[in-house]
Amino acid sequence: MIIKLIQPKMQMRPMDTGLKNRMAPSLGLLTIAHMFEKEHQVIITNENVEPINFEEAVDVVGITVTVDVMPRALEISEKYRKLGIPVVAGGIHITACPDSEAFDAVSVGIAEKTWPDIIKDLEEGKLKKVYGCSGRITGKDIVSPAYHLIDKSKYLYCNIISTSRGCPFQCDFCYNSCGGYKDFYVNRPIEDVMGDIRAIHKKHVMFIDDNFIGNPQWTLEFVRAIKPMGLKWNAAVSANIADMPELLDEMAEAGCQSLFIGFESLNEKALAKVHKGQNTGGKYERLVEALHSRGIMINASFVFGLDEDDASTFRTTVEWIVKHKIETVTSHILTPYPGTELYRRFQESGRITDEDLSHYNTAHVVFEPANMTAEELYNGYLDVYKEVYSFKNILKRRPESRKQRIPYFLFNFFYRKYGRFTDKLCRMVTYEKIGWIAERWSYR
């Protein structure tokens, strides 16, 4: 059987460049590929880096779907179904909203628990409409991605690894508040993750879990295990890591360079309303001090448009970011993803103003804000990027540690501020080489 796996083209945000499209391959599709490559021919197409060849012979098409690419996924599905080729959709949006009308089948939950049945039923000619996970899911069920299938010339980073699935928290605006994700968090066996580290042949690793510290005891054992490997690595964690000094010490000693953290808002009332309790308790200053004192840089994520936000929120947030020398900032407009608790609440109160799913990429205002106009929210969101990545504020936020300044300036200038120039350079040189250069400099 010929299995074709497709990642549809994502929607670009105002601050994005081609670097965003080519940041890294899809681990989800590579995982499915690894499950079947020995018995079947597997083709992976990422529409962000190459066009889809609708004319090549295939027996089944699988599409990974995030909410903003859903309209494109529907177009792709329609083309293949007209050719008589069955289409299976999966991914985070499908698990949150398992509508199977536009597809021959949908995969709800992790692929390891659904795709074996999908392929078996296809071979037997009895494909069902919906496939869900049955039974308890353990870390041993998670399959390593087929790293050997990556065309490294197309991506900046191929050194991405997942140590877990899910998150123990259920913030209202996050997919973890959906029925398909609630109360779901599993860690992989430590040796399996270390096997992936060895497979990518890199000393710099990006752990791309929803929450690297969802089980702090597992994380402590893991970072102690990888300490002898001499890695430099990054991960995403929740703000409650401020209350885990021993773990932070071990992470720093094991090579942690930076952490992505969802700060979301400086307003505790706003956080409480969306059940972001792990961020409350006045811990932000302690958190920044705990990380910076250990030589760990911060990638802070902020969400604008929460019900306690008003037009002054943007200026207050930028001032706090600059004052505390937050090295990297990712900003978002609050987006009520379908299937989440936030979407249910906004829909019931009549606050959803835009049903075009291609706009649900955190760069559009798709609801009615409580304390500002939609225009104020959108312009304030753009102003945060403009101010944080101004030449003046990049210099003001530079790390105290000299060894961190080269990777800091590389990201702030060549990815954020002058990303379009870097993208053009990548197209001339190849993305792999530019990523290699950035990685080399991060070790100095």
C-alpha positions as CSV (number, residue, x, y, z in Angstrom):
1,M,0.0,0.0,0.0
2,I,1.2,3.5,-0.8
3,I,0.4,5.9,2.2
4,K,0.7,9.6,1.5
5,L,0.9,11.9,4.6
6,I,0.3,15.6,4.1
7,Q,0.9,18.7,6.2
8,P,-1.2,21.5,4.7
9,K,0.3,25.0,4.2
10,M,0.0,27.1,7.4
11,Q,-1.3,30.6,7.7
12,M,1.4,33.3,8.1
13,R,1.1,35.9,10.8
14,P,2.2,39.5,10.3
15,M,5.6,38.9,11.9
16,D,6.3,35.6,10.3
17,T,8.6,34.9,7.4
18,G,9.5,31.8,5.4
19,L,11.7,30.8,8.4
20,K,8.5,30.0,10.3
21,N,7.3,27.6,7.5
22,R,10.7,25.8,7.5
23,M,11.5,25.7,11.2
24,A,11.0,22.0,11.7
25,P,9.3,18.9,10.1
26,S,6.1,17.4,11.5
27,L,6.9,14.8,14.2
28,G,3.3,13.5,14.0
29,L,3.7,12.5,10.3
30,L,7.2,11.1,10.9
31,T,5.7,9.0,13.7
32,I,3.0,7.5,11.4
33,A,5.7,6.9,8.8
34,H,7.8,5.0,11.2
35,M,4.8,2.8,12.1
36,F,4.4,1.6,8.5
37,E,7.5,2.1,6.5
38,K,8.6,-1.5,6.7
39,E,5.4,-3.0,5.3
40,H,4.2,-0.1,3.1
41,Q,5.6,2.8,1.0
42,V,5.2,6.1,2.8
43,I,5.4,9.5,1.2
44,I,5.5,12.7,3.3
45,T,4.6,16.0,1.8
46,N,4.9,19.3,3.8
47,E,3.0,21.9,1.7
48,N,4.9,24.6,3.5
49,V,8.1,23.6,1.7
50,E,6.9,21.9,-1.4
51,P,3.8,21.6,-3.6
52,I,1.5,18.6,-3.4
53,N,1.7,16.3,-6.3
54,F,-1.9,15.2,-6.8
55,E,-1.0,13.0,-9.8
56,E,1.3,10.5,-8.1
57,A,-0.2,7.1,-7.4
58,V,-1.3,6.6,-3.8
59,D,-3.8,4.3,-2.0
60,V,-4.6,6.5,1.0
61,V,-4.0,10.0,2.1
62,G,-3.5,11.2,5.7
63,I,-3.7,14.9,6.6
64,T,-2.6,16.4,9.9
65,V,-4.9,19.3,10.8
66,T,-4.5,22.3,13.0
67,V,-7.5,24.7,13.2
68,D,-6.1,27.4,10.8
69,V,-5.3,24.9,8.0
70,M,-8.7,23.2,8.2
71,P,-10.0,25.1,5.1
72,R,-7.0,24.0,3.1
73,A,-7.3,20.4,4.4
74,L,-10.9,20.4,3.1
75,E,-9.6,21.5,-0.3
76,I,-7.0,18.8,-0.4
77,S,-9.5,16.2,0.8
78,E,-12.0,17.1,-1.9
79,K,-9.4,16.7,-4.7
80,Y,-8.2,13.3,-3.6
81,R,-11.8,12.0,-2.9
82,K,-12.8,13.0,-6.4
83,L,-9.9,10.8,-7.6
84,G,-11.4,7.9,-5.6
85,I,-8.6,8.0,-3.0
86,P,-9.7,7.7,0.6
87,V,-8.7,10.5,3.0
88,V,-8.0,10.2,6.7
89,A,-7.7,13.3,8.8
90,G,-6.1,13.6,12.2
91,G,-4.2,16.0,14.4
92,I,-5.0,18.4,17.2
93,H,-8.0,20.1,15.6
94,I,-9.6,16.8,14.5
95,T,-9.3,15.4,18.1
96,A,-10.9,18.5,19.4
97,C,-13.7,18.6,16.8
98,P,-14.0,15.1,15.2
99,D,-16.2,16.1,12.2
100,S,-15.8,13.3,9.6
101,E,-18.2,14.7,6.9
102,A,-15.4,16.0,4.6
103,F,-13.1,13.0,5.1
104,D,-13.5,9.3,4.7
105,A,-12.3,8.7,8.3
106,V,-10.9,10.7,11.2
107,S,-8.3,9.7,13.8
108,V,-9.2,11.0,17.2
109,G,-6.3,10.9,19.7
110,I,-2.8,9.6,19.3
111,A,-1.9,8.0,15.9
112,E,-0.3,5.0,17.6
113,K,-3.7,3.9,18.9
114,T,-5.7,4.6,15.8
115,W,-3.7,4.2,12.6
116,P,-3.0,0.5,12.9
117,D,-6.7,-0.1,12.8
118,I,-7.2,2.3,10.0
119,I,-4.7,0.6,7.7
120,K,-6.0,-2.9,8.7
121,D,-9.6,-1.9,7.8
122,L,-8.5,-0.2,4.6
123,E,-6.8,-3.4,3.5
124,E,-9.9,-5.4,4.4
125,G,-12.2,-2.9,2.6
126,K,-14.2,-1.9,5.8
127,L,-13.0,1.6,6.7
128,K,-15.0,3.2,9.5
129,K,-15.8,6.9,9.8
130,V,-14.3,7.5,13.3
131,Y,-11.3,5.9,15.0
132,G,-10.6,6.7,18.6
133,C,-8.1,5.5,21.2
134,S,-9.2,2.5,23.2
135,G,-7.7,1.3,26.4
136,R,-5.1,3.0,28.7
137,I,-2.3,4.9,26.9
138,T,1.2,4.5,28.3
139,G,4.5,6.0,27.4
140,K,5.6,2.7,25.9
141,D,2.9,3.1,23.3
142,I,4.5,6.2,21.8
143,V,6.5,5.5,18.6
144,S,9.7,7.3,17.8
145,P,9.6,9.5,14.6
146,A,11.4,8.3,11.5
147,Y,14.2,10.8,11.7
148,H,16.0,9.2,8.8
149,L,13.3,10.2,6.4
150,I,13.8,14.0,7.0
151,D,15.2,16.0,4.1
152,K,17.4,18.2,6.2
153,S,18.1,20.7,3.4
154,K,14.5,21.9,3.8
155,Y,14.5,22.8,7.5
156,L,16.3,25.0,10.0
157,Y,16.1,22.5,12.8
158,C,15.6,18.7,12.6
159,N,16.8,18.2,16.2
160,I,13.3,18.1,17.8
161,I,12.3,15.5,20.3
162,S,9.1,14.8,22.3
163,T,9.4,13.3,25.8
164,S,5.7,13.2,26.6
165,R,2.2,13.7,25.3
166,G,-0.5,16.0,26.8
167,C,-0.4,18.3,29.8
168,P,-1.7,18.0,33.4
169,F,-3.2,21.5,33.2
170,Q,-6.5,22.4,31.5
171,C,-6.4,26.1,30.8
172,D,-9.6,27.3,29.2
173,F,-8.1,28.6,26.0
174,C,-5.8,25.5,25.4
175,Y,-6.7,22.3,23.6
176,N,-6.1,20.5,26.9
177,S,-9.5,21.7,28.0
178,C,-11.1,19.7,25.1
179,G,-12.7,16.4,25.8
180,G,-10.2,14.5,23.7
181,Y,-7.3,15.9,25.8
182,K,-8.6,16.2,29.3
183,D,-6.7,14.3,32.0
184,F,-4.2,13.0,29.5
185,Y,-0.5,13.2,30.2
186,V,2.1,10.4,29.7
187,N,5.9,10.4,29.7
188,R,7.9,8.2,27.4
189,P,10.4,5.7,28.9
190,I,13.7,7.6,29.5
191,E,15.7,5.1,27.4
192,D,13.4,5.6,24.4
193,V,13.9,9.3,24.5
194,M,17.7,8.9,24.9
195,G,17.5,6.6,21.8
196,D,16.0,9.5,19.9
197,I,18.7,11.8,21.0
198,R,21.3,9.4,19.7
199,A,19.3,9.0,16.5
200,I,19.4,12.7,15.5
201,H,23.2,12.9,16.0
202,K,23.1,16.4,17.4
203,K,24.5,18.0,20.6
204,H,21.7,20.7,20.5
205,V,18.2,19.4,21.2
206,M,14.8,21.0,21.2
207,F,12.3,19.2,23.4
208,I,8.9,20.2,22.1
209,D,6.5,18.9,24.7
210,D,3.4,20.8,25.8
211,N,4.9,20.7,29.3
212,F,8.4,19.3,29.9
213,I,7.8,19.3,33.6
214,G,4.3,17.8,33.6
215,N,5.7,15.1,35.9
216,P,8.6,16.8,37.8
217,Q,9.9,13.5,39.2
218,W,10.2,12.0,35.7
219,T,11.9,15.2,34.5
220,L,14.4,15.1,37.4
221,E,15.4,11.5,36.6
222,F,15.6,12.3,32.9
223,V,17.9,15.4,33.1
224,R,20.1,13.4,35.5
225,A,20.3,10.7,32.9
226,I,21.2,13.0,30.0
227,K,23.8,15.0,31.9
228,P,26.7,12.9,30.8
229,M,25.7,13.4,27.1
230,G,27.0,17.0,27.1
231,L,23.9,18.4,25.4
232,K,22.6,21.9,25.1
233,W,18.9,22.0,25.0
234,N,15.6,24.0,25.2
235,A,12.1,23.0,26.3
236,A,8.7,24.3,27.2
237,V,7.6,24.3,30.8
238,S,4.9,25.8,33.0
239,A,5.4,28.7,35.3
240,N,5.2,26.6,38.5
241,I,8.8,25.6,37.8
242,A,9.6,28.6,40.0
243,D,8.7,26.3,42.9
244,M,11.2,23.6,41.9
245,P,14.7,24.9,42.7
246,E,16.3,21.4,42.8
247,L,14.9,20.5,39.4
248,L,16.1,23.9,38.0
249,D,19.6,23.2,39.4
250,E,19.7,19.8,37.7
251,M,18.4,21.2,34.4
252,A,21.0,23.9,34.3
253,E,23.8,21.4,35.0
254,A,22.4,19.1,32.3
255,G,22.7,21.8,29.6
256,C,19.4,23.7,29.6
257,Q,19.9,26.9,27.6
258,S,16.4,28.4,27.5
259,L,12.8,27.7,28.5
260,F,9.6,28.6,26.7
261,I,7.0,29.6,29.3
262,G,3.4,30.6,28.9
263,F,3.3,33.8,31.1
264,E,0.1,34.7,29.2
265,S,-0.7,37.8,31.3
266,L,0.6,40.0,34.1
267,N,-2.9,40.2,35.5
268,E,-3.7,37.5,38.1
269,K,-7.4,38.1,37.8
270,A,-7.3,37.5,34.1
271,L,-5.3,34.3,34.6
272,A,-7.7,33.0,37.2
273,K,-10.7,33.5,34.9
274,V,-9.2,31.1,32.3
275,H,-8.0,28.6,35.0
276,K,-4.3,29.3,34.6
277,G,-3.8,28.7,38.3
278,Q,-0.2,27.5,37.9
279,N,0.8,31.1,37.0
280,T,-0.8,32.9,40.0
281,G,0.7,33.6,43.4
282,G,3.0,36.4,42.4
283,K,5.7,34.1,41.1
284,Y,6.8,35.9,37.9
285,E,9.6,37.9,39.5
286,R,10.8,34.8,41.4
287,L,10.7,32.8,38.2
288,V,12.7,35.3,36.2
289,E,15.3,35.5,38.9
290,A,15.5,31.7,39.3
291,L,16.2,31.2,35.6
292,H,18.5,34.1,35.0
293,S,20.6,33.3,38.1
294,R,21.2,29.8,36.6
295,G,22.1,31.1,33.2
296,I,18.8,30.0,31.5
297,M,17.2,32.4,29.0
298,I,13.5,32.9,28.8
299,N,11.1,32.7,25.8
300,A,8.0,34.3,27.3
301,S,4.6,33.8,25.6
302,F,1.8,36.4,26.2
303,V,-1.8,36.3,25.2
304,F,-3.7,39.6,24.7
305,G,-7.4,40.0,24.8
306,L,-8.3,38.3,28.1
307,D,-11.4,39.8,29.7
308,E,-9.3,41.8,32.3
309,D,-7.2,43.4,29.5
310,D,-7.7,46.9,28.3
311,A,-5.8,49.3,26.0
312,S,-3.1,49.9,28.7
313,T,-2.2,46.2,28.9
314,F,0.2,46.4,25.9
315,R,2.4,49.2,27.2
316,T,2.5,47.7,30.7
317,T,3.6,44.3,29.3
318,V,6.3,45.7,27.1
319,E,7.7,47.8,30.0
320,W,7.8,44.6,32.2
321,I,9.5,42.6,29.5
322,V,12.2,45.2,29.0
323,K,12.7,45.8,32.7
324,H,13.2,42.1,33.4
325,K,15.4,41.5,30.3
326,I,13.2,38.7,28.9
327,E,15.3,37.4,26.0
328,T,12.6,36.3,23.6
329,V,8.9,37.0,23.4
330,T,6.1,35.3,21.5
331,S,2.7,37.1,21.5
332,H,-0.7,36.0,20.6
333,I,-4.2,37.4,20.3
334,L,-6.6,35.3,22.5
335,T,-8.1,32.8,20.1
336,P,-11.1,30.6,21.2
337,Y,-10.1,27.3,19.4
338,P,-13.2,25.2,18.6
339,G,-13.6,22.5,21.1
340,T,-12.1,24.4,24.0
341,E,-13.8,25.6,27.1
342,L,-13.2,29.2,26.0
343,Y,-14.9,28.6,22.7
344,R,-17.9,27.1,24.4
345,R,-18.2,30.1,26.7
346,F,-17.8,32.7,24.0
347,Q,-20.2,30.9,21.6
348,E,-22.9,30.7,24.3
349,S,-22.6,34.4,25.1
350,G,-22.6,35.4,21.4
351,R,-19.1,36.8,21.3
352,I,-17.7,34.8,18.4
353,T,-17.5,37.3,15.5
354,D,-15.6,35.4,12.8
355,E,-16.1,31.7,11.9
356,D,-13.4,31.6,9.2
357,L,-11.1,29.0,10.7
358,S,-8.1,30.2,8.6
359,H,-8.2,33.3,10.9
360,Y,-7.8,31.1,14.1
361,N,-4.0,31.4,14.1
362,T,-3.6,33.9,17.1
363,A,-3.1,36.8,14.7
364,H,-6.7,37.8,14.1
365,V,-9.5,39.0,16.4
366,V,-12.3,36.5,16.0
367,F,-14.3,37.5,19.1
368,E,-15.7,40.6,20.8
369,P,-13.2,41.8,23.4
370,A,-14.6,42.9,26.8
371,N,-12.7,46.1,27.5
372,M,-11.3,47.4,24.2
373,T,-12.3,47.4,20.5
374,A,-11.2,44.7,18.1
375,E,-9.0,47.3,16.3
376,E,-7.3,48.3,19.6
377,L,-6.6,44.6,20.3
378,Y,-5.1,43.9,16.9
379,N,-3.0,47.1,16.8
380,G,-1.8,46.6,20.4
381,Y,-0.7,43.1,19.5
382,L,1.3,44.4,16.6
383,D,2.8,47.2,18.7
384,V,4.1,44.7,21.2
385,Y,6.2,43.0,18.6
386,K,7.3,46.3,17.2
387,E,8.4,47.6,20.6
388,V,10.0,44.4,22.0
389,Y,12.1,43.9,18.9
390,S,13.0,47.6,18.3
391,F,16.8,48.1,18.1
392,K,16.7,50.0,21.4
393,N,14.9,47.4,23.3
394,I,16.9,44.5,21.9
395,L,20.0,46.2,23.3
396,K,18.3,46.9,26.6
397,R,17.2,43.2,27.0
398,R,20.6,41.7,26.2
399,P,21.6,39.0,28.8
400,E,24.0,39.8,31.5
401,S,26.0,36.6,30.7
402,R,28.3,37.3,27.8
403,K,28.2,33.6,26.6
404,Q,24.5,34.0,26.0
405,R,24.7,37.2,23.9
406,I,25.6,35.6,20.6
407,P,22.6,33.2,20.5
408,Y,20.4,36.1,21.9
409,F,21.4,38.5,19.1
410,L,21.2,35.8,16.4
411,F,17.6,35.2,17.3
412,N,16.5,38.7,18.0
413,F,18.1,40.2,14.9
414,F,18.3,37.4,12.3
415,Y,15.0,35.6,13.1
416,R,12.7,38.3,14.5
417,K,13.9,41.8,13.3
418,Y,15.5,40.9,10.0
419,G,13.9,37.5,9.4
420,R,13.0,38.3,5.8
421,F,16.7,38.9,5.0
422,T,17.7,35.7,6.7
423,D,15.0,33.8,4.8
424,K,16.4,35.0,1.5
425,L,19.9,34.0,2.6
426,C,18.6,30.5,3.5
427,R,17.1,30.1,0.1
428,M,20.5,30.7,-1.4
429,V,22.5,28.6,1.0
430,T,19.9,26.0,2.3
431,Y,18.1,26.1,5.6
432,E,20.2,23.2,7.0
433,K,23.4,25.2,6.7
434,I,22.0,28.3,8.3
435,G,20.6,26.2,11.2
436,W,24.0,24.5,11.5
437,I,25.7,27.9,11.8
438,A,23.2,29.1,14.4
439,E,23.7,25.9,16.4
440,R,27.5,26.2,16.2
441,W,27.4,29.8,17.6
442,S,25.1,28.7,20.4
443,Y,27.9,26.6,21.8
444,R,30.4,29.4,22.1
